[in-house]
Amino acid sequence: MTLRSTLFLIIAAILLPAPALAEAKPPRMITEAEAPQWNAVGRLNIAGNRFCTAALISPTEAVTAAHCLFNPLTRNRTIPSELRLVLGLRPDSHVAVLKIAATAVLPGYTYLGQNADLPMIALDVALLRLDRPVTPDEAAPLTVTQWPDDLPIVDILGFGRDRPYLASIRANCPVVADMTVTALLDCKVEPGLSGSPVVLTQSRQMVAVTSSLVGTRLNNSQSLIVPIEPHLAELRALLQ
């Protein structure tokens, strides 16, 4: 069963109407004035031919989606030396380009491409160790916090393929279905936003990474995200 059909069957069975407390705002580009506070959100360049988004959570660590570390054609895992994290990317500048020393994915994760199901999407988070610490002048890491007990309103920040040199923000995304190990957002995402940090609205508290769009690239209005905090200790142990 494909990802699209699996999601349709499961979401159709559990999805409740979206709360009327908030409405997702149209995506917009991060302004020059806002850019310094989001330098921790970087474009993860992969093997020189594709990219995702990743975010600093400490001076030496970044998180992204696990599927970003696999070649979609060969399904082989990309070696760390073929990864580069570009922080503070703008059309004519950047803050830093960092090499990746090591990566970690959860033991149960297998790259299945479009055949991924919800149990595998629930493991779609990866940890990166940088080859050097990021300095305070370069970027301030985001703070990882626990997933709230209620259905929060969140923002997604990252580099979509529609604007590969400018970070965009999708603000006020309602969580319309909390599936414990994943959550469904009423917010459309583009390719390239995989691994993007999901933060509590109007804060730098990171609760999840963006995993998958629901539907197709041209016809999707929702996305699936994966909480970070429950997996962080295990991922850190795997990098030792």
N, C-alpha and C positions, 0 to 999 in steps of 0.2 A: 504494500500500500504506500502511495506517495505521501510526502509531507503534507501536501495540500489536502488530500482526501482524509488523512488521519486527523488533521486539525479540524476539518469541517465536522467530522462525526463527533469528536470529543467536545469541541466548543459548543456545537449545537445542543448538546445534552446538558451543559452546565451553565451556559452564558445567561446572565441576568441583564436586564436593561441597564444601560450606563447611568450612573448617578447624575442628577441634575445640578450638582454642586459646582461643576466646572466644565468648560468646553475647551478642547485643545485649540491652541492658537496656530495660525499658519506658520510654517517654518520661516525663519529669517536668519540672515547672516549675523555673526558676532561683530559688533562695531569695534572700531579702533580703541575707543575708551574702555570697552569691556574686555578686550583681548588679554591684558595682563593677568586678570584674575582666573583666566581659563587656559593659561599656558601649560597646565598639567595635562590637558587633553591633546593628544598628538595623533598624527597620521602614522600608522604602522605600514611601512613599505615592505612588501613581501616578494623576495626573489626578483625584484626589479620589474615585475609585470602585473602586479595587482596590489591592492591595499585594503586595510580595515582601519578601525579606530582603536586606540588604547589610551588608558589614563593612569597617571602616576598615583600610587597610594602610599608610597614612601620614597625617600631619596634614591633608593636602589631597586624599586619594584614598580611594575605596571601590570594592569589586568586588561584582558581582551576576551573575545570569544574563542573557544577552543577550535572551532571549525576554521578559523582564520589561519591556523598553523598547518593546514593540510592542503595539498594541491588538489583542486577540484577534478582534474583529469586523471592523474595517476593515483590519487588518494594517499600518496606518501606524505609523511610529516616533513615539514620544512625545517632544515637545520638552522640553529641560531645565527650562524654567520651570514645567512641570507636575509636577515631581518634588520630593519633600521627604524627607529622611532624618532620622528621629527616633531619637536615641540614648538608651540607658538608659530605654527605655519601661517604665513600670509602670502599673497601673490608675489610679493617682491622681497620677502624676508622670512627668517625663522629664528627661534631662540637657541635651539641646540639640535644636533643630530647625534643620536646615541646608538651604539652597537648593543646587541643583546648577547649576554654571556650564557644564559640557560633558559629553558622553558619548562613548564610543568602543566600537564593536563591530568584530570582525575582518572584513576585506574579503570573505572568502568566505561570511559568514553571511547567510542568508536566512530570514526567519520563515516557517515552514510550518505552524505550529499542530500539530494532531494528526497531520499527515502527515510530521512530522520523522523523519529516519532517523539512523542512528548517525553517519555523516560530518558531518551538520549539528549533531547534539548535541555532537560533539567540539569545535565552535566556539562553544558556548553559554556564553560568558563575556564580560562587559562591564566597562569601567572608567568610574568617575564622578569628575569633578573638582568639589570643593566650592567654594562661593563665598567661603569663608574657612577659615583653618586651625583645626582643633580644638585646644583647649588641653589641656595635661597634666591639668589638674583635671577636664576633661570626660571624656576617654577616652584610653586608651593603645592605639594601633593594634596589630593582630595582625601577626605576622611571617610573611611568605610564604617557604616553603621548598620545595625540590625534592621531587617524588614519590619515596618510598623505592623501593629496588630490590626489596625483598620485598613481600609482601602485608601491609600494616599494619592495625592496629586503629585506628579513628577515631571521633570524635564529631561530631555535627551539632548546631548551635545556631541557632535562628531563631524566627520568629513564624508559627505555623500558624494557619489560619482557625478551628480549634477553640478557640484561646486567643489572640486577636489583640492583647491588651494585656499579655501576659506571654511572655517568651522561654522556650522549652523546650529541653531537651537530650536527645538520643538518644545514649546512651553505649555504648561497646564494640561498634561496628558492624564486623563483619568484612568485609574486601574479598574477595569470593568469585570474582571474575573480573577480572583486570587486562587491559584491551584496549588498552593503550599510550596511546591518545588519550582514552579514557574508562575508567571503572572501575565495576563493579557492586557495590553494597553489599547485604548482607543486613540491611537496616534500612528500615522503613516510614516514608514521609514523607507530609505533608499538603499540600494547596494552601496557598500563602503561604510555604512553606519554600524555594521556588525562589530561588536566589541565596545560600542560607545557607552560611556558612563550614563547611568540613569540616576539622577540626583533628586532629592526632595526639593520641590519647587521653592525657588528663591533661597537656596542654600548651596553649600559645597559638600553636603553630606551624601555620599554615594551609597546606594542600596543595591544596585544590580548592574548587569551588563546587558546590552541589546543582543539578542540571539537571532531572531528570524522575523521576516515580514510574513503576514498572513494574506495569502492570495498570490498574485504575480507582481512582477516589477511595475507593470503599468496599471494594475487594478488591485490595490490593497489599501486598506484604511486602518489596519490594526497591526500590532506587533507583539512578539513574545519576548520576555525578559527573564533573566536568571539571577536570583539573589546571590550575593558574593559572600557575605559573612559566614554562612554555614560551611563553606568550603575552604576558607582562607587558611586555617591552620594546617589542613591536610596538604594543600598546595605548597605551602611554605616548607613543610617537612620534605616534600618531594624534591625541592630545590637544594637541599643540604648535600 
